[in-house]
Amino acid sequence: MATMRVVQVPRPKGPFEIVDRQIPEPGAGSVRIKVQACGICHSDSVTKEGAFPGIQYPRVPGHEVAGVIDGVGAGVAGWTPGQRVGDGTADTAGTATPAVVGSSSTARPAKPPG
């Protein structure tokens, strides 16, 4: 299986570390985005410091991404490999606001990235 390089936090208050991980296949109803740009914000520092209860480590910070769809799971309609996309902040209810570059955004169910 192909690999990707990520920066992760191995544990609460842990250092950033660069590691290789397997690239996962997109599940049913999901797309995989090859990330070309990623934003880091204050919520990521809270995650790094272990102040956000209930999250699992290791954790890859950065949940505001832009890139290209490079995999489409079963049952996905309207999204195709090669489309440029952005994915904004996901909330605790499991919703996000993805947007195709150049079009309006609509809320869709999503798992928080990371």
Contacts in CASP RR format, 6 or more apart in sequence:
PFRMAT RR
TARGET T0000
AUTHOR 0000-0000-0000
METHOD contacts of the structure
MODEL  1
MATMRVVQVPRPKGPFEIVDRQIPEPGAGSVRIKVQACGICHSDSVTKEG
AFPGIQYPRVPGHEVAGVIDGVGAGVAGWTPGQRVGDGTADTAGTATPAV
VGSSSTARPAKPPG
1 22 0 8 1.000
1 23 0 8 1.000
2 22 0 8 1.000
2 23 0 8 1.000
3 20 0 8 1.000
3 21 0 8 1.000
3 22 0 8 1.000
3 23 0 8 1.000
4 20 0 8 1.000
4 21 0 8 1.000
4 22 0 8 1.000
4 23 0 8 1.000
5 18 0 8 1.000
5 19 0 8 1.000
5 20 0 8 1.000
5 21 0 8 1.000
6 18 0 8 1.000
6 19 0 8 1.000
6 20 0 8 1.000
6 21 0 8 1.000
6 60 0 8 1.000
7 16 0 8 1.000
7 17 0 8 1.000
7 18 0 8 1.000
7 60 0 8 1.000
7 61 0 8 1.000
8 16 0 8 1.000
8 17 0 8 1.000
8 19 0 8 1.000
8 58 0 8 1.000
8 59 0 8 1.000
8 60 0 8 1.000
8 61 0 8 1.000
9 15 0 8 1.000
9 16 0 8 1.000
9 17 0 8 1.000
9 47 0 8 1.000
9 48 0 8 1.000
9 57 0 8 1.000
9 58 0 8 1.000
9 59 0 8 1.000
9 60 0 8 1.000
9 61 0 8 1.000
10 17 0 8 1.000
10 57 0 8 1.000
10 58 0 8 1.000
11 57 0 8 1.000
11 58 0 8 1.000
12 48 0 8 1.000
12 49 0 8 1.000
12 50 0 8 1.000
12 57 0 8 1.000
13 48 0 8 1.000
13 49 0 8 1.000
13 50 0 8 1.000
14 48 0 8 1.000
16 48 0 8 1.000
19 58 0 8 1.000
23 32 0 8 1.000
24 32 0 8 1.000
25 32 0 8 1.000
25 71 0 8 1.000
25 73 0 8 1.000
26 32 0 8 1.000
26 71 0 8 1.000
26 72 0 8 1.000
26 73 0 8 1.000
26 76 0 8 1.000
27 73 0 8 1.000
27 74 0 8 1.000
28 73 0 8 1.000
28 74 0 8 1.000
28 75 0 8 1.000
29 73 0 8 1.000
29 74 0 8 1.000
29 75 0 8 1.000
29 76 0 8 1.000
30 73 0 8 1.000
30 76 0 8 1.000
30 111 0 8 1.000
31 69 0 8 1.000
31 71 0 8 1.000
31 72 0 8 1.000
31 73 0 8 1.000
31 76 0 8 1.000
31 79 0 8 1.000
31 85 0 8 1.000
32 69 0 8 1.000
32 70 0 8 1.000
32 71 0 8 1.000
32 72 0 8 1.000
32 73 0 8 1.000
33 65 0 8 1.000
33 67 0 8 1.000
33 68 0 8 1.000
33 69 0 8 1.000
33 70 0 8 1.000
33 85 0 8 1.000
33 86 0 8 1.000
33 87 0 8 1.000
34 67 0 8 1.000
34 68 0 8 1.000
34 69 0 8 1.000
34 70 0 8 1.000
35 65 0 8 1.000
35 66 0 8 1.000
35 67 0 8 1.000
36 66 0 8 1.000
36 67 0 8 1.000
36 68 0 8 1.000
37 65 0 8 1.000
37 66 0 8 1.000
37 67 0 8 1.000
38 62 0 8 1.000
38 64 0 8 1.000
38 65 0 8 1.000
38 66 0 8 1.000
39 62 0 8 1.000
39 63 0 8 1.000
39 64 0 8 1.000
39 65 0 8 1.000
40 61 0 8 1.000
40 62 0 8 1.000
41 62 0 8 1.000
41 63 0 8 1.000
41 64 0 8 1.000
43 52 0 8 1.000
43 63 0 8 1.000
43 89 0 8 1.000
44 61 0 8 1.000
44 62 0 8 1.000
44 63 0 8 1.000
46 52 0 8 1.000
47 55 0 8 1.000
47 59 0 8 1.000
47 61 0 8 1.000
48 59 0 8 1.000
48 61 0 8 1.000
59 114 0 8 1.000
60 113 0 8 1.000
60 114 0 8 1.000
61 114 0 8 1.000
62 113 0 8 1.000
62 114 0 8 1.000
63 87 0 8 1.000
63 88 0 8 1.000
63 89 0 8 1.000
63 90 0 8 1.000
63 112 0 8 1.000
63 113 0 8 1.000
63 114 0 8 1.000
64 87 0 8 1.000
64 88 0 8 1.000
64 89 0 8 1.000
65 86 0 8 1.000
65 87 0 8 1.000
65 88 0 8 1.000
65 113 0 8 1.000
66 84 0 8 1.000
66 85 0 8 1.000
66 86 0 8 1.000
66 87 0 8 1.000
66 101 0 8 1.000
67 84 0 8 1.000
67 85 0 8 1.000
67 86 0 8 1.000
68 81 0 8 1.000
68 82 0 8 1.000
68 83 0 8 1.000
68 84 0 8 1.000
68 85 0 8 1.000
69 79 0 8 1.000
69 80 0 8 1.000
69 81 0 8 1.000
69 82 0 8 1.000
69 83 0 8 1.000
69 85 0 8 1.000
70 81 0 8 1.000
70 82 0 8 1.000
71 81 0 8 1.000
72 79 0 8 1.000
72 80 0 8 1.000
72 81 0 8 1.000
79 85 0 8 1.000
83 100 0 8 1.000
84 100 0 8 1.000
84 101 0 8 1.000
85 98 0 8 1.000
85 99 0 8 1.000
85 100 0 8 1.000
85 101 0 8 1.000
86 98 0 8 1.000
86 99 0 8 1.000
86 100 0 8 1.000
86 101 0 8 1.000
87 96 0 8 1.000
87 98 0 8 1.000
87 110 0 8 1.000
87 113 0 8 1.000
88 96 0 8 1.000
88 97 0 8 1.000
88 98 0 8 1.000
88 99 0 8 1.000
89 96 0 8 1.000
89 97 0 8 1.000
90 96 0 8 1.000
90 110 0 8 1.000
90 111 0 8 1.000
90 112 0 8 1.000
90 113 0 8 1.000
91 112 0 8 1.000
94 109 0 8 1.000
94 110 0 8 1.000
94 111 0 8 1.000
94 112 0 8 1.000
95 107 0 8 1.000
95 108 0 8 1.000
95 109 0 8 1.000
95 110 0 8 1.000
96 107 0 8 1.000
96 108 0 8 1.000
96 110 0 8 1.000
96 112 0 8 1.000
97 105 0 8 1.000
97 106 0 8 1.000
97 107 0 8 1.000
98 105 0 8 1.000
98 106 0 8 1.000
98 108 0 8 1.000
98 110 0 8 1.000
99 105 0 8 1.000
END
